[in-house]
Amino acid sequence: MSVGSSSVQEISFFQLDNLVRNRIPFVLLSLGVDISGFYDEVVYQNHLISQTISTTRESILKDLSSKNVLSESAIILVCPRGDLSIRLKATLEKQGYRNVYLVRNGFAGLLKDRP
């Protein structure tokens, strides 16, 4: 699947969960969703909260810049249904971010795939 010249790199709940539980570094751009309830307080406080940026379509580039997110950082986008993430992935890649992923079907997909 591709959008313009951008290849869509999707991850599912299981891949996201693996990244979180194994404390793999990434930046989670949360676009109007809250996944804090997916993890116990210890996991959330010790790992996920420091990697999550709650943002909007309008402020995403400013928020990445203010947090000093490097262009080679792994960035994961999650929005309610996945459609906004697809559009923003292309925007981020045009700005030089090279490792941008999105959660398949957004927050709805996480809820569906979560055991």
Secondary structure, DSSP 8 states (H G I E B T S, - for coil): -EETTEE--EE-HHHHHHHHHTT---EEEESS---GGGS-HHHIIIIIHHHEEE--TTTHHHHHHHTT--TTSEEEEE-SSSHHHHHHHHHHHHTT--EEEEETTHHHHHHHH--
